[in-house]
Amino acid sequence: MTTLTFTEDRFRQFLALTKPRVVSLIVFTAVIGMFLASPTVPPLSALIFGTLGIALVAGAAAAINCLVEQKIDAVMTRTRGRPLPRGEVSSMQTLVFAGIVGGFGLLVLYRFVNPLTMWLTLATFVGYAIVYTILLKPATPQNIVIGGASGAMPPVLGWVAVTGSVSAEALLLFLIIFAWTPPHFWSLALYRAKDYARAGLPMLPVTHGSQYTRLMIVLYTLILIAVTLLPFAIGMSGVLYLLAALALGAVFLGYAIGLYRSYSDRLARATFKYSIGYLAALFSALLVDHYWR
């Protein structure tokens, strides 16, 4: 019989299933979406319960991802230390855990935020845990481009948690993360290409080679920079954000061009690391500009 006993070690194992570092960035962009949706400070209930619900459902989606990919994770250097490949938790325990955590998160959103946020969060869960993980990732090298839609939803969820509706500004936040995802992920895939090949996953560096992937990183970074100018173009943000977006984008483009001209694993790791800081800084600039004006 499957049991869930929560000792301190057990807690760490189940926490690891939720991919806390990934979820923290998801929650961060969702919270920024909440603040940008309000001319002052968002309602405390939306801020607290919206953040809690989105975080719980995101963690449940990550656990399902770990469940589905446990055999793949076992052969990859980056992921073989996760709880499922190590046999620290069972598949059934993971499924029960994800169901409880995700179900409670959806309940919180429905009861204490609004139904639209709950339904959009559920759709995001399905998009990541099922459409991306099960259908797209093993089938096409464009998996991260198409599947990036679910990863781009958090600021929209935060926006809807406060306003109860989707606006053009919320969709711009979505578009920024959607454009950011390919260069972010492909820089990781470049220096993990052997891992992905061994696992049989058709990531772009495996199917099309390093040089083509590096060219795509440059092109998508240019698209990203263009997209990040749109908030200023429509009057959503001011000069402070514009300057930050241009500066951050120039550095990102410098990394991308450097990768294309002279590849090294070290530079690919640095590009991946910068991309995370880039997104956090960009959304922080949006927030500061929102209250500065």
Protein Blocks (a to p, Z undefined) as FASTA:
>chain_A
ZZddddfklmmmmmmmnommlmmmmmmmmmmmmmmmpmbbcdfklmmmmmmmmmmmmmmm
mmmmmmmmmmmmmmpmklmmpmklnopacfklmmmmmmmmmmmmmmmmmmmmcfklmmmm
mmmmmmmmmmmmmmmmmmocklmmmmmmmmmmmmmmmmmmmnopacfklmmmmmmmmmmm
mmmmmmmmmmmmmmmmmnopacfklmnojklmmmmmmmmmmmmmmmmmmmmmnopacfkl
mmmmmmmmmmmmmmmmmmmmmgcfklmmmmmmmmmmmmmmmmmmmmmmmmmZZ
